[in-house]
Amino acid sequence: PGSLLHDNANSKHVLIWKKFCIDKCENFINTYMDFFKLTEQKGKTSIINDFYMFNDVHFNGNGSKFIAEVITKKLISNDNL
C-alpha cells in the first residue's frame, strides 16, 4: 500500500528489480503499471482497501487474483517481459 500512496509506476523498486533481473532472471514481470492504472480509475484508497489485508502490507484474495490475472496475461502475450 505504501508504494501506491507514495511511489509511481517507475519507482526505485521497479528500477532495482529490473536491473537485478537483467543477468539473473529469465523474465522481469512488472505489475506496478497495472496497479497505478487502477488507482487512476478508482483511486488509491479504493485499491488499497480492495486489494490488501486491513492494516497490512499483504495482498488479500482480490489482490492475489488481480496479480495472477496480470501475470498470466503478460506471459501469454509476452507483454512487458
N, C-alpha and C positions, 0 to 999 in steps of 0.2 A: 504493500500500500504506500509506503514511503516513496518508492520510485515513481508511482503515478502522481503523487502530490507534488514532488519536488524536482523530478528529473524531466527529461524529454526523450524522444524516441532515439536520439543519437547520444545517449548518456555515456559517461565514463565507463560504466559497467559493460555496455554493449561493445565499446571500443576495446576494452581489455580482453573480453572473451573472444571477440572476433580475431584479434591479434594472436591470442593464445592458440586458437584453432587452425591458424594458417599452416603450421607444420605438424600439429599433434592430433588433429581430428579429421575424420572423413568429411563431415558436414558441420556447418555452423547454422543452426536454425534460430532465427531471431523472431521472437514473438512480441517484442516491445512495440513495434509499429502497430500491430493488431490491437493491442491494449490501448494505445494512445488514440487510435482511430475511434474506438468505442467511447473513450472519455470525451471526445469532441461531440459525439452524438448524444450521449446520455449523461455526461457529467462525471467528474472524478469520484465524488461521494457515492453516487449511484453504483458505479462499477465496483468500488471498494466494498460497499455493503452487499452487493450481489455475488461477488466472486471470492471474498476472503472470509475466513472464520472470524467471528466477532472478537475484537480486540486482540487479533493475532496476525502474524505475517504469513501464515499458511493459507493456501487455497482451500475453499470448501468444494463440494461436489460440482457446483456450477462452474467454478474457476477451473477445476481439473478437466471437466468436459470441454470447456472452451479451448484450453491448451491442446488437448488431444485432437480436437477438430482442426485447429490451425496447423498443427504439426502434420497431421495426416494429409491435409490439403496441400501443404508445401512439399511434402515428399512425393505425392502423386504428380504434382505439376512441375516439380523441380524449381519452384519459385523461391527465390532468396536463399539458395543453397550455395 
